[in-house]
Amino acid sequence: MSTKKGQHFEEIACTYLLKKGYRLVDRNVRYPFGELDIVVMKGRKLVFVEVKGGNRSFQPRTRVDRLKLKRLELAANKFITDRNPKFEECQLDVIEILNDGTINHLEAIGRW
């Protein structure tokens, strides 16, 4: 996916999350071993959001495999260590945005 298209999907995901009552903490946090697309808070819950977009025929969320999950967990732990945010719970979500505008929010695919 092109960077421009990825940014477009991330904008849609951010708008969706804000409308659902999440508070934006940061976006596109890069580390050598992975990137956090969106970091938000919902109450006292810190949520790291991976955004995937594309067409329905191959389900973009399937690109979040074990290796990707491990990299996201490493990046999330580094974020927590560096930024020391105040939270009670922490989880990883995936937001899948299809070309037809459908948004699928898969919550807590990872939790620690």
N, C-alpha and C positions, 0 to 999 in steps of 0.2 A: 504494500500500500504506500502511496506517495505521502510525503510529509504533509503536504497541503491537505490531502484527503483525511489523514490522521488528525490533523489539527481541527478540521471541520467536525469530525465525529466527537472529538474531545469537547468542543464548544457545545455541541448538542447535549452531551452527557453532563457538563457543568450546569447548564440551564435546567436540565431535568432534576439534578440533585438539589439545586437551590430552591426550586419550586416545591420539592419534597421536604424542605425544612433543614437541610444540611447547611453547615457553615464552611465556606472554603478556607482551607489552611494554606495550601500551596499547590502548584501545578508543575509538571515536567521537571521533577527533581531527579537529577542524573548522578549516578555513581558509576565507577568502572564496571561493576558487575550487573547493573540493571537500572531501569528508570521507573519512577513512580509517576503515572500519568496524572492522577488527581489525588490529593489528600484532603479529606473533609472531616468534620466533627458532626455528630448527631447526639445532642445532649453531652454525656460524658464518654461517648464511644468514638474512638479514633478509627477512621475507615480509610484504607488505601484502595483506590479504584483503578483497575486495569480496564481500558477501553478498547474494544475490538469492533471493527465495522466491516461491512461487505454485503454480499447477497445471500439470500436464504439457502441457496442450493448447497453451500458448504459449511454453514454455521460458523461464523467468525469465532465464536467462543471456543471452538475446538483447537484453536491455536494457542490456548493457555494449557500447555502440557506440564508434566512434572518438572522439567528443567526450568521452564518459565516461572512456575510457582516457587521453586527454590530461589531463583534470582530475585523475585519480588519479595520474598520473605527476608532475604539478606538486605535488600534495599530498605525495606520497612524497619528492620532492626537498626540499621545504620541511621536512619532518620530519627528514630526514637532516641538513640544514644547521642546524636549530635544536637538535636533540638530540645530534648527533654520536655515534651508536651505533657500536660496534665490530662490523664484519662483513666477510666476505670476498666474499660474493655477495649480490645483492639481486634479488627478483622480485615479481611481482604474480600472485596467484591469485584465482580466483573460486570461491566455494562456492555451489552452487545447491541449495536445499532445497525439495522438492516437498511439497505438502499431504499426500501419502500417507506422508511420512516418509523418502522416498528422498533421499540426500545424494550429490551429484555434485561432486567436487573437481577442478577444472580447474587444474592447476599450471602455473606459468611462462607465463601468457599474455602477460606482459611481463617483460622482464629487462634489467637494466642494471648 
